[in-house]
Amino acid sequence: MWSVRGAAPEGVPPGRHPVQGIRLLRHGLAGLTGQGRRGRRRPEGRGWIKGELEGGELTRLRQLRDERARLEDVIVEDRVPFLVRQGALGLSESALDRVRIGVLGGSGFYSFLDDWQEVEVDTPYGSPSAPLTVGSIGDRRVAFIPRHGVKHQFPPQAVPYRANLWAMKAAGVERIFGPCAVGSLQSHVKPGEFVVCDQLVDRTAGRESTFYDGPDTTHISFADPYCPTMRSVVIAEAKGMGLPTHDKGTVVVIQGPRFSTRAESHNYSVKGWEVINMTQAPEAVLARELEMCYANISLVTDYDVGVAGQIEAVSHEEVIRVFQENNARLRDLLFKAAEAVPEERTCPCATALANARFEV
């Protein structure tokens, strides 16, 4: 494996914190080289350089140490630190050229991409749910990660959200589509329909939900959790395809992995919230913290148990059945939206860290 270092968004100081430093992130600085503090090095075989050492090869150990020190001082524009495995496919940094769009969604989506390849990315937060799959949709390069893993081995409370979002940023992604299955909390929001949510209520607990856990306190604005530009594109494309789509709605995110009780579901329903899900938090907020745009596309798979008081309890089998029946429509919508988003970003997401840091 080898490492490439690069600059991240404005508003984050240099240093050794996993996000708020790696000697590459800046906080309104004109120049970067020479800024920051060195800090401690990680043990060989962990962190930025991974290698297999055989039988006390001291020379090799020293070479790895020296190589890591050299790479720590490399500056590459518009890149966050990442590692790429050069395996059987002969992958290199060129595999990530022009990647600006990411999708965090269900397993198998990549099989519909043109000329896709896998790129393994390591992060300060461990490995993402799966290697990045990079391919093309028209003339757009897209990176894809199945948030639950290739074999759906990560339940919602155990998804490595920080690693997934960091890996996307590392690949150069600026915009992320977050399609997901949801339950309906309102009788007029029917299974098989789509909701392009504009609001989010977080009812999760204990999840690692921020990159900024000190020592530099950072408070991003999250009043509008979803990118307005991406939302408008998704809505326009969905209506153009004739899909039954709600152009706004609030998703309440529960901890899982269990479904709600009838009392819980009824409580959410009477509050007026439209849909219920288990993964939108902290996924959306982590994207904002890295100044990436994020749009939700919710596919309604069932009525949650509190709707109308007469709905049968939701089952995993029913969720999967409805999702599979509508997977082709969701895929087509994602493809059209990915090609339609503008190149230039003028939304607030792109500057989310400006003025977000608490200064004394």
Sequence and secondary structure as in RCSB ss.txt:
>XXXX:A:sequence
MWSVRGAAPEGVPPGRHPVQGIRLLRHGLAGLTGQGRRGRRRPEGRGWIKGELEGGELTRLRQLRDERARLEDVI
VEDRVPFLVRQGALGLSESALDRVRIGVLGGSGFYSFLDDWQEVEVDTPYGSPSAPLTVGSIGDRRVAFIPRHGV
KHQFPPQAVPYRANLWAMKAAGVERIFGPCAVGSLQSHVKPGEFVVCDQLVDRTAGRESTFYDGPDTTHISFADP
YCPTMRSVVIAEAKGMGLPTHDKGTVVVIQGPRFSTRAESHNYSVKGWEVINMTQAPEAVLARELEMCYANISLV
TDYDVGVAGQIEAVSHEEVIRVFQENNARLRDLLFKAAEAVPEERTCPCATALANARFEV
>XXXX:A:secstr
 EEE B   TT   SSSTTT SS   SS S  TT S       TTSTT      S  HHHHHHHHHHHHHHTT  
BTT   EEE   TT   GGGGTTEEEEEEE TTGGGGSEEEEEE   BTTB  SS EEEEEETTEEEEEEETT T
T  S GGG  HHHHHHHHHHTT  EEEEEEEEEESSTTS TT EE   EEEEE  S    S  SSS B    SS 
S HHHHHHHHHHHHHTT  EES  EEEEE  SS   HHHHHHHHHTT  EEESSHHHHHHHHHHTT EEEEEEEE
EEE TTSTTT     HHHHHHHHHHHHHHHHHHHHHHHHHS SS  SGGGGTTTTTB   
